[in-house]
Amino acid sequence: MGRSRGGRTSKLHLSCDGAGNVLSRQLTPGQAGDCPEASGLLAPWLAPAQEVVADTAYDSDALRGLIAAAGAIAVIPPNPRRRYVPHFDPCAYAKRQHIEQTFNKLKQHRRLATRYDKLDNSWEALLCARIWTLYLN
């Protein structure tokens, strides 16, 4: 757990396929940035002619370069402060609903959403159990 102005927090990073199935996950302290974790989560799953859909927090030249090197297409809305704005397809970005639905299903479990477990191991065990039940339903 990380320390921030709001108290002790953590972040859950997920990579999902087009149907919302969880491919990989990473738990980080709350003060950690989003983009540095993305390369580790995406690297094993990148394939040519694939679309990688992410939100603005993942907009960086390094991540876009990793995606382009694999032959995939980055569908990430550009940060408004960018000097050179890359191409963005809002219709393809609508596919991001699948990962949002996956997060919403996970957060329906109160113990998971509020992080009652203070140790990473016990929290990740609960997360794995919750992800497993998502696949059974």
N, C-alpha and C positions, 0 to 999 in steps of 0.2 A: 504494500500500500504506500502511496506517495502522500506527501504533505503539500497542501495548497491553501489558499486563503479561506476556502470553505471547509477545511478540515481534511481528514484522511480520505482519500479517494483512489479509485483505480479506473482503468479503461480496458475495455474488451475490444479487440480488433478481430474481425472475422473476414474470411474470404469464402464466398459462396459461388455455386454454379448458377446457371440460368433459372433453375427451378427453386432456388433458395436453400439448397442442401449445403451444409457447412463442410468446406473442404479443409480449412485450417483455421487455427485460432491462436491468439497471443494475448496475454494479460500483462499490462504495464502499469506503472504508477500513474496517478492522475496528472502529474505535471509533465509527463513525457509527451512529445509531439506525435501526431498521427502518421505523418509521411515517412519517417525513418523506419517504421515497422512494416510498411507496405511492401517493400522489396523482398523481405524475407517470407512474407505470406504469399506473394504472387509468383515468385520465381519457379517453384516446382510445377505450377499449373499453367504457365503461359504457353500458348501454341499459336502458330500462324493463323491469320484470318479470324482471330477471336477478338471480341470487344471486351475491354476492361472498363467497367463503369464504376466510378467513385465520385465522392463529393468534393467540394472545393478545398477541403483540408488536405487532400492528397495531390494538389496541383504543384508540381515541381518539375524542373527540367530533368533532374536525375531520374525520377520515376517515369516520366514520359520517354526518356531515352532507353530505359530498361524495357519498357513495353514495345517500343519501336524496334529494338534490336531483336526481339523475339518474333517480330512480324505481326504483332497484334495491333489493334487500334485503341487508342486512349480516348475514352468518352468521359472527360473530366471538365466540368465548367471552369473557365479560367478565373483566376483571382482578379478582381477589378483593378488592382494596382499594377498589373503586369504591363510592361512597356510594349512587348510584342505579343499580341493575343493569338494563341493557336486556334485552329478550327474546332468548333464545338457543335455537335448535333443534338438538339434538344429532344428530338423524337427517340433517338437511341438512349438518351439519358432517362427516359421514362421507365426503362427496364430496371432501374435502381429500386423500384418498389419491392422487388423480391427480397433484397437484403433488409429493407426496412420491415417487411412483414416477419422475417426471421427474428430480428431483434425484438419486435413486439411480442412474438410468441414466447421468447425467452423471458421477457420482463413480466409476463403474466404470473410468473412464479415469484411471490413476494420476497422470499428469502434470497433469491438470486438478484432481484432488482435493487434491494436495499443493502445488499452485502452484509448480512449478519455475521458470516464467517470471517474471521479476521486473518486467518492463515491462507496463503495462496493454494496450498495443496487441498485443503478441505473445500475451498470455493471452486476450484477447478474440477474436483470430483463431482460436486453438485451440478456444475455446468455440463459435464460429460453425460451425467444421468439425464439431465433435461434435454440435451440434444438427442440422446438416444430415444427418448419418449416422443420427440417430434417426428422421428422417422417411423415409429410404430403407428402413429395416428394418421 
